[in-house]
């Protein structure tokens, strides 16, 4: 996945995400259905940063079915804080 955390001025987080952090991921900008996703971080990632990395989902099969059929998914933390492009 190519993860992009929105910068603070675009409504993103005010601080970094760290190892063990996760949030709901959705296939579109609705919060009707989402899957808890955890980016495989080796070090902290700051708002505005882009990085290629893997993700782990708690409901792996459901998430792969839903998010695998799209080219992009969105990260929700009370607001939209980022997006990830699916790399095939």
Biotite code that builds the C-alpha atoms (Angstrom):
import biotite.structure as struc

atoms = struc.array([
    struc.Atom([0.000, 0.000, 0.000], chain_id="A", res_id=1, res_name="UNK", atom_name="CA", element="C"),
    struc.Atom([1.080, 3.555, -0.622], chain_id="A", res_id=2, res_name="UNK", atom_name="CA", element="C"),
    struc.Atom([-0.077, 5.318, 2.535], chain_id="A", res_id=3, res_name="UNK", atom_name="CA", element="C"),
    struc.Atom([-0.539, 9.084, 2.645], chain_id="A", res_id=4, res_name="UNK", atom_name="CA", element="C"),
    struc.Atom([-1.347, 10.769, 5.948], chain_id="A", res_id=5, res_name="UNK", atom_name="CA", element="C"),
    struc.Atom([-3.065, 14.076, 5.307], chain_id="A", res_id=6, res_name="UNK", atom_name="CA", element="C"),
    struc.Atom([-1.185, 17.108, 6.633], chain_id="A", res_id=7, res_name="UNK", atom_name="CA", element="C"),
    struc.Atom([-2.544, 18.946, 9.674], chain_id="A", res_id=8, res_name="UNK", atom_name="CA", element="C"),
    struc.Atom([-3.746, 21.882, 7.540], chain_id="A", res_id=9, res_name="UNK", atom_name="CA", element="C"),
    struc.Atom([-5.832, 19.464, 5.419], chain_id="A", res_id=10, res_name="UNK", atom_name="CA", element="C"),
    struc.Atom([-7.556, 18.014, 8.496], chain_id="A", res_id=11, res_name="UNK", atom_name="CA", element="C"),
    struc.Atom([-5.040, 15.277, 9.256], chain_id="A", res_id=12, res_name="UNK", atom_name="CA", element="C"),
    struc.Atom([-3.721, 14.196, 12.627], chain_id="A", res_id=13, res_name="UNK", atom_name="CA", element="C"),
    struc.Atom([-1.804, 16.663, 14.744], chain_id="A", res_id=14, res_name="UNK", atom_name="CA", element="C"),
    struc.Atom([0.864, 14.128, 15.668], chain_id="A", res_id=15, res_name="UNK", atom_name="CA", element="C"),
    struc.Atom([2.621, 11.055, 14.305], chain_id="A", res_id=16, res_name="UNK", atom_name="CA", element="C"),
    struc.Atom([1.327, 7.496, 14.127], chain_id="A", res_id=17, res_name="UNK", atom_name="CA", element="C"),
    struc.Atom([3.565, 4.885, 15.721], chain_id="A", res_id=18, res_name="UNK", atom_name="CA", element="C"),
    struc.Atom([4.101, 1.137, 15.759], chain_id="A", res_id=19, res_name="UNK", atom_name="CA", element="C"),
    struc.Atom([0.906, -0.568, 16.939], chain_id="A", res_id=20, res_name="UNK", atom_name="CA", element="C"),
    struc.Atom([-1.415, 2.250, 15.852], chain_id="A", res_id=21, res_name="UNK", atom_name="CA", element="C"),
    struc.Atom([-4.480, 1.383, 13.813], chain_id="A", res_id=22, res_name="UNK", atom_name="CA", element="C"),
    struc.Atom([-7.808, 2.835, 12.742], chain_id="A", res_id=23, res_name="UNK", atom_name="CA", element="C"),
    struc.Atom([-10.929, 1.959, 10.751], chain_id="A", res_id=24, res_name="UNK", atom_name="CA", element="C"),
    struc.Atom([-10.383, 1.768, 6.987], chain_id="A", res_id=25, res_name="UNK", atom_name="CA", element="C"),
    struc.Atom([-13.212, 2.261, 4.480], chain_id="A", res_id=26, res_name="UNK", atom_name="CA", element="C"),
    struc.Atom([-13.485, 1.758, 0.735], chain_id="A", res_id=27, res_name="UNK", atom_name="CA", element="C"),
    struc.Atom([-15.157, 5.144, 0.257], chain_id="A", res_id=28, res_name="UNK", atom_name="CA", element="C"),
    struc.Atom([-15.659, 8.298, 2.280], chain_id="A", res_id=29, res_name="UNK", atom_name="CA", element="C"),
    struc.Atom([-18.546, 6.934, 4.300], chain_id="A", res_id=30, res_name="UNK", atom_name="CA", element="C"),
    struc.Atom([-18.327, 5.369, 7.711], chain_id="A", res_id=31, res_name="UNK", atom_name="CA", element="C"),
    struc.Atom([-21.099, 2.854, 7.044], chain_id="A", res_id=32, res_name="UNK", atom_name="CA", element="C"),
    struc.Atom([-18.667, -0.056, 6.910], chain_id="A", res_id=33, res_name="UNK", atom_name="CA", element="C"),
    struc.Atom([-15.020, -0.261, 7.862], chain_id="A", res_id=34, res_name="UNK", atom_name="CA", element="C"),
    struc.Atom([-12.277, -2.657, 8.876], chain_id="A", res_id=35, res_name="UNK", atom_name="CA", element="C"),
    struc.Atom([-9.683, -2.142, 11.593], chain_id="A", res_id=36, res_name="UNK", atom_name="CA", element="C"),
    struc.Atom([-6.349, -1.776, 9.824], chain_id="A", res_id=37, res_name="UNK", atom_name="CA", element="C"),
    struc.Atom([-2.831, -1.512, 11.215], chain_id="A", res_id=38, res_name="UNK", atom_name="CA", element="C"),
    struc.Atom([-0.015, -0.212, 9.003], chain_id="A", res_id=39, res_name="UNK", atom_name="CA", element="C"),
    struc.Atom([3.228, -2.137, 9.411], chain_id="A", res_id=40, res_name="UNK", atom_name="CA", element="C"),
    struc.Atom([5.371, 0.764, 10.552], chain_id="A", res_id=41, res_name="UNK", atom_name="CA", element="C"),
    struc.Atom([9.086, 0.476, 11.290], chain_id="A", res_id=42, res_name="UNK", atom_name="CA", element="C"),
    struc.Atom([9.248, 4.015, 12.662], chain_id="A", res_id=43, res_name="UNK", atom_name="CA", element="C"),
    struc.Atom([6.860, 6.881, 13.401], chain_id="A", res_id=44, res_name="UNK", atom_name="CA", element="C"),
    struc.Atom([5.050, 8.449, 10.447], chain_id="A", res_id=45, res_name="UNK", atom_name="CA", element="C"),
    struc.Atom([4.225, 12.152, 10.445], chain_id="A", res_id=46, res_name="UNK", atom_name="CA", element="C"),
    struc.Atom([1.180, 13.936, 9.002], chain_id="A", res_id=47, res_name="UNK", atom_name="CA", element="C"),
    struc.Atom([1.871, 14.894, 5.372], chain_id="A", res_id=48, res_name="UNK", atom_name="CA", element="C"),
    struc.Atom([4.205, 11.923, 4.874], chain_id="A", res_id=49, res_name="UNK", atom_name="CA", element="C"),
    struc.Atom([3.877, 9.251, 2.177], chain_id="A", res_id=50, res_name="UNK", atom_name="CA", element="C"),
    struc.Atom([5.222, 5.749, 2.580], chain_id="A", res_id=51, res_name="UNK", atom_name="CA", element="C"),
    struc.Atom([4.908, 2.301, 0.945], chain_id="A", res_id=52, res_name="UNK", atom_name="CA", element="C"),
    struc.Atom([4.134, -0.365, 3.521], chain_id="A", res_id=53, res_name="UNK", atom_name="CA", element="C"),
    struc.Atom([1.966, -3.340, 4.369], chain_id="A", res_id=54, res_name="UNK", atom_name="CA", element="C"),
    struc.Atom([-1.248, -3.452, 6.399], chain_id="A", res_id=55, res_name="UNK", atom_name="CA", element="C"),
    struc.Atom([-2.719, -6.020, 8.777], chain_id="A", res_id=56, res_name="UNK", atom_name="CA", element="C"),
    struc.Atom([-6.503, -6.191, 9.199], chain_id="A", res_id=57, res_name="UNK", atom_name="CA", element="C"),
    struc.Atom([-8.289, -7.738, 12.184], chain_id="A", res_id=58, res_name="UNK", atom_name="CA", element="C"),
    struc.Atom([-10.965, -9.243, 9.900], chain_id="A", res_id=59, res_name="UNK", atom_name="CA", element="C"),
    struc.Atom([-8.481, -10.197, 7.224], chain_id="A", res_id=60, res_name="UNK", atom_name="CA", element="C"),
    struc.Atom([-10.736, -12.044, 4.777], chain_id="A", res_id=61, res_name="UNK", atom_name="CA", element="C"),
    struc.Atom([-13.574, -9.506, 4.948], chain_id="A", res_id=62, res_name="UNK", atom_name="CA", element="C"),
    struc.Atom([-11.180, -6.582, 4.555], chain_id="A", res_id=63, res_name="UNK", atom_name="CA", element="C"),
    struc.Atom([-9.298, -8.155, 1.648], chain_id="A", res_id=64, res_name="UNK", atom_name="CA", element="C"),
    struc.Atom([-12.579, -8.903, -0.138], chain_id="A", res_id=65, res_name="UNK", atom_name="CA", element="C"),
    struc.Atom([-13.929, -5.391, 0.357], chain_id="A", res_id=66, res_name="UNK", atom_name="CA", element="C"),
    struc.Atom([-10.785, -3.311, -0.024], chain_id="A", res_id=67, res_name="UNK", atom_name="CA", element="C"),
    struc.Atom([-9.142, -5.532, -2.627], chain_id="A", res_id=68, res_name="UNK", atom_name="CA", element="C"),
    struc.Atom([-11.855, -4.604, -5.120], chain_id="A", res_id=69, res_name="UNK", atom_name="CA", element="C"),
    struc.Atom([-10.902, -0.923, -4.990], chain_id="A", res_id=70, res_name="UNK", atom_name="CA", element="C"),
    struc.Atom([-7.761, 1.020, -5.879], chain_id="A", res_id=71, res_name="UNK", atom_name="CA", element="C"),
    struc.Atom([-7.838, 3.190, -2.746], chain_id="A", res_id=72, res_name="UNK", atom_name="CA", element="C"),
    struc.Atom([-9.169, 3.145, 0.787], chain_id="A", res_id=73, res_name="UNK", atom_name="CA", element="C"),
    struc.Atom([-9.517, 5.817, 3.463], chain_id="A", res_id=74, res_name="UNK", atom_name="CA", element="C"),
    struc.Atom([-8.444, 6.072, 7.106], chain_id="A", res_id=75, res_name="UNK", atom_name="CA", element="C"),
    struc.Atom([-10.926, 7.318, 9.706], chain_id="A", res_id=76, res_name="UNK", atom_name="CA", element="C"),
    struc.Atom([-10.081, 8.673, 13.143], chain_id="A", res_id=77, res_name="UNK", atom_name="CA", element="C"),
    struc.Atom([-13.105, 10.818, 13.937], chain_id="A", res_id=78, res_name="UNK", atom_name="CA", element="C"),
    struc.Atom([-12.342, 12.508, 10.604], chain_id="A", res_id=79, res_name="UNK", atom_name="CA", element="C"),
    struc.Atom([-10.543, 11.495, 7.392], chain_id="A", res_id=80, res_name="UNK", atom_name="CA", element="C"),
    struc.Atom([-6.841, 11.439, 8.221], chain_id="A", res_id=81, res_name="UNK", atom_name="CA", element="C"),
    struc.Atom([-5.345, 9.659, 5.241], chain_id="A", res_id=82, res_name="UNK", atom_name="CA", element="C"),
    struc.Atom([-5.695, 7.304, 2.336], chain_id="A", res_id=83, res_name="UNK", atom_name="CA", element="C"),
    struc.Atom([-3.902, 4.294, 0.948], chain_id="A", res_id=84, res_name="UNK", atom_name="CA", element="C"),
    struc.Atom([-3.497, 3.291, -2.678], chain_id="A", res_id=85, res_name="UNK", atom_name="CA", element="C"),
    struc.Atom([-3.564, -0.454, -3.275], chain_id="A", res_id=86, res_name="UNK", atom_name="CA", element="C"),
    struc.Atom([-0.377, -1.523, -5.065], chain_id="A", res_id=87, res_name="UNK", atom_name="CA", element="C"),
    struc.Atom([-0.743, -4.596, -7.255], chain_id="A", res_id=88, res_name="UNK", atom_name="CA", element="C"),
])
